[in-house]
C-alpha cells in the first residue's frame, strides 16, 4: 500500500518510519510479556502453553489488521488510460512476474530483506542462549527488548539521516553499524553487559536499514513502471512481505538444524 498511498519519496520515508516504529514497538512489548502470557497457560517448558500464547497473539493480529484494512486508502491514481484499474487487471500474472525479474532493484531489495529476516529468525535461539550460556532464562526478556528498543529509538532519527543522504547510503551506514554490533556480540558471548551494548549498537544500525528498505520498495515500483511499462505495486510489496516471512522461517529452520 505504501507505493499507492503517496508518490512522494519523502512521504514514503515518513510512512516507512512510522511503520517501523510501531512494528518494532509491538515486538518490544511482546518480548516483554511473552513469558508471562505463556505462564498463564501452563509451564514454560510445555509446547501447549506456547501454542495457546501464539493463538492469543494471532487473534489480536486479526483485529488490528482488520482495522488497518478498513482505514487504508489508495491515493495514487494513474492518469494514463493504459494504467487505469480495468486495464491493470488485464495484465497476465506471468507478465507481471516477468516484469519483476527485469527490475534489478527489486531483486536486490528482496535479496537484502530475505537475508535480513533470516538473521531476525535466528532470534528464536535467544531463550536457549539465556538459559544455557548466560545461566538465567529470565534474561531472554531483556535480550528481546534490547533487540527492538534501539530500533524504535533509531527510527525516530532515520528521517533526519535520509534528509541528508540517499536511502541507499542510509542503508549502507546502517549495515556498517550492524556489523559493529554483531562483532561485539561475537567477541564477548558470555559477558552480559557487553552483550547488551552489542544489542543496542546493532539495533541502532538496523533502524535506518529497516526504514529505508520499505520506503525504497515504492521507488522500486516507480522504476519498474518506467522500465517495463507495467506497474506492479501489489506484487512488489507482497513479495517483500513474502521475503520477510520466508527469511524468518529459514532462520527458525537453521536453529532446528543446528
ABEGO torsion letter per residue (X at the ends): XAAAABABAAAAAAAAAAAAAAAAAAAAAAAAAAAAAAAAAEBAABAAAAAAAAAAAAAAAAAAAAAAAAABBBABBBABAAABAAAAAABBAAAAAAAAAABAAAAAAAAAAAAAAAAAAAAAAAAAAAAAAAGBAAAAAAAAAAAAAAAAAAAAAAAAAAAABBAAAAAAAAAAAAAAAAAAAAABAABAAAAAAAAAAAAAAAAAAAAAAAAAAAAAAAAAAAAAGBBBAAAAAAAAAAAAAAAAAAAAAAAAAX
